[in-house]
Amino acid sequence: MMLDIWRSFRAHPLWVQIWVAAFLVPVNLFPLAFLDQPQGHLIALLAIAGMALNVPIMVAARGMSGAMALPHVLCWVPLVIIVTLLLISEEFLSPAFVRFLWLLLIVDITSLVFDFRDANHWLKSRKET
């Protein structure tokens, strides 16, 4: 099963593999470094949940699936809203946390652009069957 998931990942274009391995996963794990910051626990929970909820999907599909966009939409839309509100708030945030929040916002909004398309395509394909 793990080999099937790995092969499915490697079947994607190289830019997708780089995006996922070098940006998407590390940036969404990095909130663990900011648990002591305002909303740090909630940000970490939503960021990681968006990825962790994909594990059962990959296991069931024995690989990557368009359904993997659904947990991203479910978790990262509220995450983007919370991060945006935090960035525009008057609350004091450490400079490192602010820089990280901007990176997280850019990475997750970029992902969501693809995720909305993928989720829509996957949901339409389910209705047709």
N, C-alpha and C positions, 0 to 999 in steps of 0.2 A: 504494500500500500504506500509506504513512504517513497519508494522508488517511483511509483506511478505519479505521485504528487510532484516529485522532483522533475521527472520527465515532462510533465505538463507545464511546470514553471519554465523549464529550459526551452520549451517549444515556442514560447513567446518571443517577439522580436527583442534583440539585444537591448534596445533603449528601454523597453518595459522592465526587463530583468534588472538593469542598472537603476532605474527609477525606484523599483520596489526595494532592492537590496541596499542601495546606498543612500536613499533619501526617505522613502515612505516609512519603512520599518524603524530605522534608527531615530528619526525625528519624533515618531509617535511613541517610542519607548523613553525618550529623553525627559518627559515630564516627571519621571521618577526622581530626577535630580532637583526638582523644585517643589517637593511636597510641603516644604515649610512656607511657601509663598501663598498669598491670597488665592483662594480657589484651587490651590495646587493639587489637593486630593481629587477634586471633581474633574479637573482637567486631565490628570493622569488616568482616572477611571474611564472617562469617555474616549480618550486617545487609544488606550490599550484595548478596551472592549471592542472598539471598531475593528481591531485586528483579530483579537482572540475569538470572537464569534464566527470568524471565518474557518476556524479549525474544524468544527463539525461539518461545515459545508464541503471543505476539501476532502474530508474522510468519506462522506457520503458519495461525493462525485468521483472519488479516487483521482482527484486532480483539481485544477483551477476551473472555476465556473463563473458564469455571469452573475449568479446568485450572490457571489462574494461582494458585489456592490451594495447589497441591501444593508448589511451591518454598518458599512461606511456611512451611508445616508442616515441611518437610524441614530448613530452615535456622533458622527462628525458635524452634522448640521447644528445640533445643540452646542457642540464644542465650539464651533466657529462663532456662534452667537455669544456664548459666554466669554470667549477670548476677546471678541470685539468690544463688548461692554466693559470688560476689565481694562482694556487699553484706553478707552475714552473716559474712564472713571477718574475721579480726583484722588483715588487711593494711591498711596505711595507704593511703587513697585521697584524692586532693585533693577539697575540698568541691565544686568545679565538676563534677568527674567523677561524684561521688556523685549530685548533682542530675540530671545528664544520664542516668545509669543508671536512676534512678527514672522519668524521662520515657520513656526507651526501653522499659523494662519495661511501663509503662502502655499505651503506644501499641501495642507488639507483642502483648501479651496481648489487648488489645481487638481487634486485627486477627485474631488466631488464633481468637477466638470465632466470627467470621464465616467464617474460612478452613476450620475443621473442618466447618462446615455445608456450605459451598460444595464442598469436596473430596469429602465424602460424597455430595452430590447429583450431582456430576460423575461420580464413579466408578460410582454406581448407574445413571446414564444410559448409561454405556459398556457395562455388563453387559446392558442391555435391548436393545442394538442387535446 
